[in-house]
Each structure stands twice: as structure tokens, then as C-alpha cells.
Amino acid sequence: MASPRLETYCCPNRDAATELVMSFQPEVFCGVCIGSASVSLLLTILQLLPKKGQSPRKMPKASSSATILLLISVCDILGGLGMIFRSSVWLGFPGLIANISVVNGTDMWPSAFCVGSAMWIQLLYSAVFWWLFCYAVDSYLVVRRSAGLSTIVLYHMMTWGLAVLLCVEGVALLYYPSLSSCENGLEHAVPHYITTYAPLLLVLVVNPILFRRTVSAVASLLKGRQGIYTENERRLGTEIQIRFFKIMLVFIICWSANIINESLLFYLEMQPDINEIPLKNIRNAALITWIIMGVLNPMQGFLFTLAFYGWTGWRVELKWQKREIPWESMSSSTAGENAYPSPVNYQSNIHDSKKISTSDSQQTDEAISMLSEGNTSGDDRLARSSPIYQGW
């Protein structure tokens, strides 16, 4: 799981609340993390692999939105590998944890492993948060015809730059003046927790607003084509809204336990003695949410692939073939021709709306075609080549 408590535990003079959760059944907790991360890792890879009976077709160059979805899955996979490695080492070498609790100037390997593995996990999941924010921004800009594949460079700079900057800054402040003599006090650790949870809160607050504005912009595009809002167009707008809802639902399910747990632990840290009897229920709630975090945080990768692509099936094609990777969306009616999952399945939503007014602008047609799938007729092939269509 991904929590700033992992870095805090690396300090020999850690606070009582961190000691409470990290020392609670560590073997069970590490086993839960390994199991959840392993299941999520295998299912995520299964979702992304080509399936038997499907042959690739030539697809246009991937859009920025499709690339972002792929990068989110990659970051989740690498973060899950970090969890598996860290928990496996802690289970296989229990003495390593004991060495962290003792100030030992001659042996820095336990602390170095603790810090390195914790930063790896935090960095990758922080990158997931930033990529999700970029996805919401890109979805809105694409509908507004203000984005393209070239913007992915800017997203890379923002995501990796901010993720690395906040991670390094938070850890540097936490381990001041040195790893073996971290400063005590809640105020000392606050900047580290802020840099960890800032991108998470950004996604929780800003992404729903951007998604809502994107859905409204889509509705305006659909109405603007013929001046009416038909049932097909209403269904298309609803499916886009449901897709955004699934993404936010997965995010809230996987990370709400972290916010609850951190709030409880901060409350305990402000008490003179966290072992007092009146605080028993709060301690139990903190320990329960701690275990829940170990289950839900690693499962984010697999759950996101379900929100992005739907269930793609079990039959995997392991035979290697040189092919272009089409990460953009494809319709369910042509699923037999595709070797990779489609981010969204809008089935025959514009089948009755192919006859459009000649006065519609080409840009509006491209924006609508990005959101429409299900037809392979000659009228739709030209629309499918649009760069805006590729992002959905």
C-alpha cells in the first residue's frame, strides 16, 4: 500500500501513531499487501494482453488521452511490483525491520532499503494521481478542440516533474537533519504528508468538476450538429458520463481509506497517550483502515482497467507478432478484429445520426466522431481517422 507512514517508519525515533500501525501484525499486513498486489498485477496484465482469436488491424497513431490511460496502467503495475518486493523482503528478513529501530551508524542498508522502497511506491502512485488529473484536463481540452497528441510532452513534464519534486522535498524535510536523527514532533512531518496527499486531493476535488464540464461540452456539441438532442445523442452523452463516474468511483474506493486512516492517526498523535482506554475505538478503526489500505491500494491498477476498457476476457494470445499497439478506443462491433482492449464501448450510438447537415463544420464532425463508435461504413471511416476520435 501507499502511505507516507512508510517513510516515517524509516526514522528510528518515529512517532507513536506510526509505531502503532506498522507494528500491528506486520506478517499479516505484508502478506495482505503481497496477495492483493499480485492479484492486481496479474489481472492488469491479463487485461492489456492481446486475446486469442483476435487479429490486429492497422490503427491511427495513438492520441494523448489513450497514451495517458496506458501510462496510468504502467505506473500501477510498477507500483504494485514495488509493494510486492518491499513486503517480500520484510517477510523474508524480519531482522531488517528491527535494525531500523536502532540507531546504527555502521549499517545503513536497512534504512536505505526502507527509504528507497517507500519512495519508489510513493513516486509511482503520485504519478498516477497526476496522470489522472492530466486525463481530466485532456478530455476537456479535446472536446474544446484545444488539445492534441503534442500536448503529451507537457503532461510528461508536469507529471514527472511535480511527482519527483514533491516526493524529494517531502522526504528531505522528513529526514532532516539526517535519517538516523530525524526531528521529533508532528509539525516536522506535516510537510511530508502534505506533499504526499496534495495530488490525491487534487484529483478528488478538481477531476469531478472537469469531467462534469466535459460532459456538458459534449452535450453542446451533439445539440449543435442538428439543433436537436435525439435519443441516440442522449445515450452517447450518458455513456460518457458513466465512464467518468466509473473512474472516480474506483479512485474513491481505493483511496478513501487512506484519508480516513491518516485523519485518525493524526488525531491520535495529538493525544498525550494514544494507549488510553477512551481512545480504544479510534485505535481499532485506525488498524482496520490500515489493513483495508493494504487490500485496496494495490487493486487500483486492475479496477482502473475495468473502468477504462471493460472486461477483456481470459483467452490470451501469447504468440509474438510484430504489431503496432493501438491503445485508442474501438467499438464492440469490431472487437473480433482488435488485439487490444478498447478504453470505452459506445455501441451504435450514432447509427441513426449518420446523415448530418452539410453546414456542420468539419471540426464539429471530428469531435462527434471521437465520441461515436459502432459503424464501419465509408461515412464513418473518414471520421475515425480524426485525431480527436482517437482519444476516446
N, C-alpha and C positions, 0 to 999 in steps of 0.2 A: 504494500500500500504506500501511498504518497502522503507524507505528513512532515511538517517541519520538526516534529518531535524526533525524527530520525537523526537530524543534525544535532539537535540539542542533547541527545543521549551520548554523543561523542565527547562531550565535556565531562571530565572526571567529577567536577563539582556541579552536577546537574541539579535542577530543581526537584522538589518532592513530587509534583504532579507528573512530570516526565518519568521519574523513577517508578511511580505507581503503575502506569500503563505499560511501560517497557519491561517491567519485571513480573507482570501478570501472565502466568502460564506461557513463557516465551517459546517453549517447544510446540505447544498447540497453536500459538499465533503464527509462528513461522510455517508450520505445516499447512495452516489455512491459506496463507499467502501463496505458498508453492502450488497447492491444489487449484486455487482459483486462477492464478496467473497461467498455469499450464493449460487448463481447460480453455481459457480465453484465447491463449496464444494459438492452440491447435485449431480451434473453431474459426478464428480470424483468418488464419492462413487458408483453411478449407474454403472459406467464403470467397477468397480472392483468386484461388487457383482455377484454371480452365476446367471445364467439365467434359466428360465423355459424351460422344455423340454430337458435339458441337464443333463447328469449324469456324475459324476466324474469317472475318470479312474486312476488306480494306475500309479503314475509317479515317476521317479527317483528323488533323492534329488536335491533341487534347487541349481543352480550354483551361483557363486559370481555376475555375471552380472545380473541375474534375481533378486537376492536379492537387488542389488543396485537400480534397477528400482522400486521395491516395496518401498524401503526406501525414494526415491525421492517423490513418491506419498504421503507417510505418512507425510513427512516434509511439503509438500504443504498443506495438509489437516490441520495440526496443525497450520501452519502459517495463513491460512485462518480463522480458529477459533479465533486466536488472533486478527485479524483485525476486525472481527465481534464484539467481546467483547469490544475492545477498542472504536470503533466507536459508539457502542450502549450506553456505559457509558457516552461518551462525548455528545451524543444527549439527553440522559435522565437526565443528571446533568450538565447543561451548566455552573453553578456556579463553578464547579470544575476547569474549564479552567481559569476562572477569578482569582481564588485563586493562580494558578501557577504564574501569572504575578506579584504577590505581595509577597515580602519577608516576610514570616510569620514563625517565629521560633517555634511557638507553634503548628502549624498544618502542619505536613509533609506528610499527607496522599495524597493530590493531587499530590505533586511532586513524591511521592513513586509510585503511580499508573502510572503516566506519564512515569517514568523511567522503571518500571517493564514491562509494556505492550510494550513499544518501544523495549526494549532489547529482549523480547520474540520473537517479529516479526523479528527483525534483526538476531537473532541467528539461527532461523529455516531456513530463506531464505539464510543465509550464508552457512548453512549446505547443502542446495540444490545445491548451486554453487560448493561446494567441492565434493559432491557426483557425480555431472555431470562430474567433472574433473576425479574422480576415475573411472567412467564408461568408459570414453575415454581411460584411461590408461589400464583398464582391457580388453577392446575389443582388443587393440593392443597386449597385452601380451598373451591373449588366442590364437589368431591366430599364434603367435610366439611360442605357447606351453610353455609359461613361467609363467602361472597363473593357479590357481585352487580355489576351494571353501575356502581353508585355508587362502587365501590372504584377505578375507573379514575382518579378525581381524585387519590386518594392515590398511585397508581402514577405519574401525571404529576409530582406534586410530588417524589417520591423520585427518579425517573429523571433529570429535567432539573435538579433542584436539585443532586444529587450529581455529575452529569456536569459541570455548569458549575463547581461548587465545586472539584472535584479538578483539572480542566483549568486553571483560572485559578491555583490555588495552585501547581501543579507548574511552570507556565511562569514565574510570578513568582519562585519560588525559583531556577529555572534561569538567568534573565536578571538576577539580582542582581549588582552594583548597577545595571547598565544593559545594554542589548542590545549596545552597542559595546565593553563591557569586562566580559564575563562572567567570573566567578571560575573559576579552573582547579582541577582535582582531581576525582577520582571521587566523593568524599563530597559534593561540591557538586551533582552531577547525580543522586545516588541518590533524593532525594525525588521528583524529576520522573518517574523510571522507576517508582517505587512507585505513584504516583497514576495512572499510565497502565495498569499491569498488574494492579492490585488488583481491578477489576471483572472482568477476564478470568479471573483465578484463582478468583474467587468463583463464577463460572458453572461452571468446570471441577470444582470441589470440591463445591459445595452443590447444584447442579441435579440431578446423578445421584441424590443422596440424596432430594431432594424428589420426583423422578419415581418412584423406587422405592416410596416411601411412598404416592404417589398410586395406583400400580398395585395395591398391597396393599389400599388402601381400596376400590378398585373391586371387587376380588375379594370383599371382605367384603360390599359392597352386593349383589352378584349372588348370593352364597350366602344372604344374609339374606332374599331375596324368597320362596323356597320351601323353604329349608333344604337344598337340594341344589345341586350345581355341574355343570350339564349341559354337553354338548359345545359347544352354541351359546354359552353364557356363557363357557366357557373360551376359545373362539375370539375372542370380543369382547375379553376381557382381554388376550389375546396381541396383538391388533391395536393396542390402545392402547399396549402396551409397545413394540411395533415402531416406532410413531410417535415415541415419546420417544427411542428408540435412534437413529433417523434424525437427529433434531435434534442430539443430542450428537455423532453421528458427523461431521456437516457442520461443527460448531463445532471439533472436534478437528482435522479435516483442514485447515481454513482457518487455524488459529492456532497449531498446534504448531510450525510453522517459526519463528514469531516468538520463542517461548520458547527454542528451540534456538539461534537466531541471537544473541539477547541474552545468553545464557549464554556463548557463545563469545567475543563481543565484550568482555564484562566480564572474562573470563579474559585476553584479550589486553591490555586496559587495565592490568591489574595487573603486566604484564611490563615490565622496564626498556626493552626494544627489541622492538617487535612484528615487526620485519623480520628477526629472527634465523632462521637456516635450520631449527633444530628446530621452529619454530612454523609451518612452511610448510603442513603438512596442516590445522592449525587455521585458518589464514588462508583456505585454499581452501574448507574447509567453511563458514566464515562467509560467503564470497562466494556459494557455491552456494545456501545457505539464504536469502540476501538476494534473489536472483533468484526463488526459489520463492515468497517472500513477495509479490513483485510480481505473481505469477500468481494465487495462491490467495486473498489477502485480498480483492480486488475480486470474486472469483467467489462469495463468500459469499451475496450477495443472490439470485442465481439458484438456487444449491443449496438455500437455505432455502425458496424457493417450491416446489421439488420435494418437500422434506420435509413442508411444510405442506399443499400442495394436490395433489401428483402432477403429472404432465404434462397440461396442459390443451389441447394441440393448437395447430395453426398457423393455423386459419381464424379471422381476426379480423373482428368486426363493427365497421366504422368509422362507420356511420351513427349520428348522435347522437340519443339518445332520453332524455327526462327519466324517470329511474327512481330508485328507492331502491336503495342499494348494499347488497346482502345479503352481508356478509363472513362470516356464520356458515356452518357446515357443512351440506352437503346430500348426499343419497345418490346413488350412481351410477345407481340405477334411475330417478331423476327428473332426471338430468343434462341431458336434452333440453329441460327447462323452465327451466333456470337460465342466467343470463348471466354468472355469475361463478364462479370456481373454489371448490371445497369444500376446507376445510382437511384433511379426512380422510374416507376412504371405508370405512365399515363396512357391508358389503353383506349384508342379510338375516340379521344376526346374532341377531335376536330374533324371527324369523318364527315359530318354533315355540314361543315363550315368551310369546305374547300373553295366554294365559289365566293370569291371576295370581290369587293368593288375595285375597279381599276384606278380609282382615285386614291386608294390607300398608298401611303408612302412605302418605299422599299424597306426602310428601317423598321417600320411597324411590323411588316410581314416577317422580317428576320426575328424580331423579338417574340412574336407569336409562335413562330416555328420552333424557337428554342424550348417553348413550354409544351409543344404539341407532339404527340407521338402516336403511332398506330397505323400509319399509311405508308406504303412503299410505291405509290403511284408516281408517275412522271411529274405531277404538280408538286409533290412533296419532296422529291429528290433534290430539287434546287434549293428548297428551304432548308433541308437537312445539311447542306453544305455550309450554312451560315455559321460564323464563329460564335454567334450568340446562342444558337441552338445547342452547340456542343457542351455548354456548361451545365446543362440540366440533365 
